[in-house]
Amino acid sequence: MSSEYAIRADGIGKCFQTYARPVHRLVQALYKQRKKLYEEFWALRNVDVQIERGETLGIIGKNGSGKSTFLQLVAGTLTPTTGAIDTNGRISAILELGAGFNPEFTGAENARLNAAILGMTREEIDARLPDIIAFSELDDFIQKPVKTYSSGMYVRLAFSISINLEPDILIIDEALAVGDIKFQRKCFRKLEQLRNQGITTLFVTHATESVVAMCDRALMFDAGQISALGEPKHVVNQYLESMFFPGFDNKFPSLQGDSDPRLRAKHLVLKPDVDSCKRRVTYNSSEYRWGTGGAQIVDYLLLGESGEEITTGCRQGEPLKLRLAVYFHQPASRLIFGFTIKTIGGAAVFGTNSKLKGVSIADKCDNEFSVAEFSFTPHLIPGEYFISTGVVIREKTGPDTALDRRYDLLHLKIHDDKSDAFGIAAVDMQISEKPVDEERQ
């Protein structure tokens, strides 16, 4: 077996048998292949993927898409119906809240049991137990049966056991969605440490920003098959599209190009047959776009405090205006204009829309233009950011309909020669030393 990878799945599939009535399972066992009283449900089909040592892989997808089944196959709690799966190293998994725990045992007894299952000696377990208790912060409950634990306490114990048993592969299935915020942050800090130590980590989550921020790659399941695998931000975009705007062909009426790739003007270009966004200096050619094409954002202007177009960046805290030229190919009502600022990694820094702001957008006829303006002051640490924007229809029932969503449409560079901080948000901070005697009064 090669040691170059941590996990390799070759054409794996998992089929479950479902019965209309419980008694049919017994009859099927008695008659074997002479009768077929079950329906086949393929949770996974033809899954091929290789996960490298030390890689952090985020797994996303709709409910029932096969995420948890895949993790169970990797962990060895299920066997594949077809194909083969190989793993290198000790696996520690949190697959289901309370899974692997004996409810009658205490927290400490369950910790010892899980460690023993993984092949650790009594001496190794004794050495690790204090760290498990300390991280879980369950000192007052560690000698009580886990059947008395809350869901948050279950997570504390399960995560503490998993990370302190020196795994080579760590698997987490939605467990961190339960529990208090402070402990979740503590867990994510620990995951960052494990990543730096070269531990291979797989985790299923619906928190897409965590996938973008923490993972080397992302994998998306759809109907039991891999529908996307690659750079986290791109996979997350596809996932969001499939969740909120299913069935879109992502096609727009073709727009004419222009011989001059750069466009500098104090006014928007209101031409329905030209995508002038692509000619702006701040345009990001790696944008991600989708929608029905019922309306199109055909130009934008990013203006600074003086009213001039921003082309080389803006100052920290400088008031800005983003204007959009939106052309409607068809009538539209209940419109929403949206705006988001993101980091290079894809984490949302700020976002809002006309609906949240209580701004009513007038109904539009076909072949009509609209100009939307967002006025904002980015109190952000100097660096590179991207602005996403879009126009959608608010449906009376069901998800909103995206007419044109342009993720990472333009590149926003914020500079400050006297920057004295780090991070993202520019917090007005003053530091001073006060006389000690003032505190003794």
FENNORLIN-V999968 format. One record per residue. N is the residue number from 1. RES is the residue in one small letter. PSI is psi in whole degrees, -180 to 180 (NA if undefined). Layout:
<<N RES PSI> <N RES PSI>>
This chain:
<<1 m 131> <2 s 145> <3 s 10> <4 e -17> <5 y 159> <6 a -39> <7 i 136> <8 r 124> <9 a 126> <10 d 100> <11 g 34> <12 i 145> <13 g 153> <14 k 121> <15 c 132> <16 f 148> <17 q 126> <18 t 136> <19 y 142> <20 a -35> <21 r 146> <22 p -35> <23 v -25> <24 h -28> <25 r -42> <26 l -45> <27 v -39> <28 q -40> <29 a -33> <30 l -39> <31 y -3> <32 k -123> <33 q -2> <34 r -24> <35 k 151> <36 k 101> <37 l 14> <38 y 160> <39 e 144> <40 e 134> <41 f 116> <42 w 105> <43 a -30> <44 l 147> <45 r 130> <46 n 53> <47 v 119> <48 d 121> <49 v 145> <50 q 128> <51 i 124> <52 e 160> <53 r 136> <54 g 1> <55 e 143> <56 t 118> <57 l 121> <58 g 134> <59 i 122> <60 i 167> <61 g 164> <62 k 162> <63 n 132> <64 g 10> <65 s -12> <66 g 5> <67 k -54> <68 s -35> <69 t -42> <70 f -44> <71 l -38> <72 q -34> <73 l -41> <74 v -42> <75 a -18> <76 g 7> <77 t -14> <78 l 153> <79 t 142> <80 p 147> <81 t -38> <82 t 157> <83 g -173> <84 a 152> <85 i 130> <86 d 141> <87 t 149> <88 n 114> <89 g 172> <90 r 132> <91 i 132> <92 s 128> <93 a 142> <94 i 95> <95 l -30> <96 e 145> <97 l 114> <98 g -2> <99 a 135> <100 g -2> <101 f 141> <102 n 116> <103 p -23> <104 e -19> <105 f 155> <106 t 170> <107 g -43> <108 a -40> <109 e -38> <110 n -36> <111 a -44> <112 r -41> <113 l -46> <114 n -39> <115 a -40> <116 a -38> <117 i -34> <118 l 1> <119 g 13> <120 m 146> <121 t 167> <122 r -39> <123 e -42> <124 e -38> <125 i -45> <126 d -35> <127 a -31> <128 r -26> <129 l -43> <130 p -37> <131 d -38> <132 i -46> <133 i -43> <134 a -44> <135 f -38> <136 s -22> <137 e 34> <138 l 32> <139 d -43> <140 d -10> <141 f -4> <142 i -22> <143 q 15> <144 k 152> <145 p 141> <146 v -13> <147 k -15> <148 t 0> <149 y 151> <150 s 171> <151 s -38> <152 g -37> <153 m -36> <154 y -48> <155 v -44> <156 r -46> <157 l -46> <158 a -45> <159 f -41> <160 s -40> <161 i -47> <162 s -44> <163 i -18> <164 n 6> <165 l 22> <166 e 55> <167 p 154> <168 d -29> <169 i 124> <170 l 128> <171 i 128> <172 i 123> <173 d 90> <174 e 6> <175 a -35> <176 l -4> <177 a -14> <178 v 147> <179 g 173> <180 d 160> <181 i -40> <182 k -41> <183 f -35> <184 q -44> <185 r -38> <186 k -41> <187 c -43> <188 f -35> <189 r -40> <190 k -39> <191 l -36> <192 e -40> <193 q -44> <194 l -37> <195 r -43> <196 n -24> <197 q -2> <198 g 19> <199 i 132> <200 t 127> <201 t 131> <202 l 127> <203 f 137> <204 v 132> <205 t 155> <206 h -1> <207 a 87> <208 t -30> <209 e -31> <210 s -36> <211 v -46> <212 v -41> <213 a -32> <214 m -19> <215 c 150> <216 d -38> <217 r 163> <218 a 147> <219 l 131> <220 m 128> <221 f 145> <222 d 119> <223 a 41> <224 g 6> <225 q 158> <226 i 118> <227 s -17> <228 a 142> <229 l 123> <230 g -147> <231 e 130> <232 p -45> <233 k -41> <234 h -41> <235 v -41> <236 v -40> <237 n -43> <238 q -38> <239 y -46> <240 l -38> <241 e -44> <242 s -30> <243 m -45> <244 f -21> <245 f 60> <246 p 148> <247 g 2> <248 f 141> <249 d -10> <250 n 40> <251 k 139> <252 f 150> <253 p 134> <254 s 137> <255 l 146> <256 q 149> <257 g -167> <258 d 143> <259 s -25> <260 d 111> <261 p -16> <262 r 137> <263 l 122> <264 r 118> <265 a 154> <266 k -4> <267 h 155> <268 l 149> <269 v 112> <270 l 72> <271 k 115> <272 p -17> <273 d 12> <274 v 128> <275 d 88> <276 s -12> <277 c -40> <278 k -11> <279 r -4> <280 r 147> <281 v -34> <282 t 4> <283 y 140> <284 n 110> <285 s -12> <286 s 21> <287 e 160> <288 y 125> <289 r 140> <290 w 168> <291 g 176> <292 t -21> <293 g 6> <294 g -24> <295 a 156> <296 q 136> <297 i 107> <298 v -11> <299 d 159> <300 y 159> <301 l 126> <302 l 112> <303 l 140> <304 g -172> <305 e -33> <306 s -4> <307 g 2> <308 e 153> <309 e 135> <310 i 123> <311 t -28> <312 t 8> <313 g 171> <314 c 168> <315 r 153> <316 q 128> <317 g 10> <318 e 130> <319 p 134> <320 l 160> <321 k 132> <322 l 118> <323 r 139> <324 l 138> <325 a 115> <326 v 125> <327 y 130> <328 f 121> <329 h -14> <330 q 161> <331 p 146> <332 a 140> <333 s 172> <334 r 49> <335 l 149> <336 i 130> <337 f 131> <338 g 160> <339 f 135> <340 t 139> <341 i 132> <342 k 158> <343 t 174> <344 i -36> <345 g -9> <346 g 1> <347 a 134> <348 a 126> <349 v -40> <350 f 143> <351 g 148> <352 t 178> <353 n 172> <354 s -32> <355 k -47> <356 l -33> <357 k -3> <358 g 26> <359 v 125> <360 s 130> <361 i 129> <362 a 149> <363 d 151> <364 k 147> <365 c 170> <366 d 152> <367 n 38> <368 e 145> <369 f 152> <370 s 145> <371 v 117> <372 a 143> <373 e 130> <374 f 118> <375 s 126> <376 f 160> <377 t 105> <378 p 95> <379 h 76> <380 l 150> <381 i 140> <382 p 137> <383 g -165> <384 e 129> <385 y 167> <386 f 145> <387 i 128> <388 s 148> <389 t 171> <390 g 169> <391 v 129> <392 v 164> <393 i 128> <394 r 111> <395 e 151> <396 k -35> <397 t 150> <398 g -178> <399 p 155> <400 d 157> <401 t 119> <402 a 123> <403 l -45> <404 d 114> <405 r 124> <406 r 95> <407 y 134> <408 d 44> <409 l -44> <410 l 152> <411 h 124> <412 l 116> <413 k 124> <414 i 128> <415 h 156> <416 d 113> <417 d -18> <418 k 33> <419 s 130> <420 d 28> <421 a 175> <422 f 167> <423 g -136> <424 i -57> <425 a 137> <426 a 94> <427 v 132> <428 d 100> <429 m 134> <430 q 138> <431 i 134> <432 s 163> <433 e 128> <434 k 150> <435 p 135> <436 v -33> <437 d -26> <438 e -28> <439 e -10> <440 r -5> <441 q NA>>
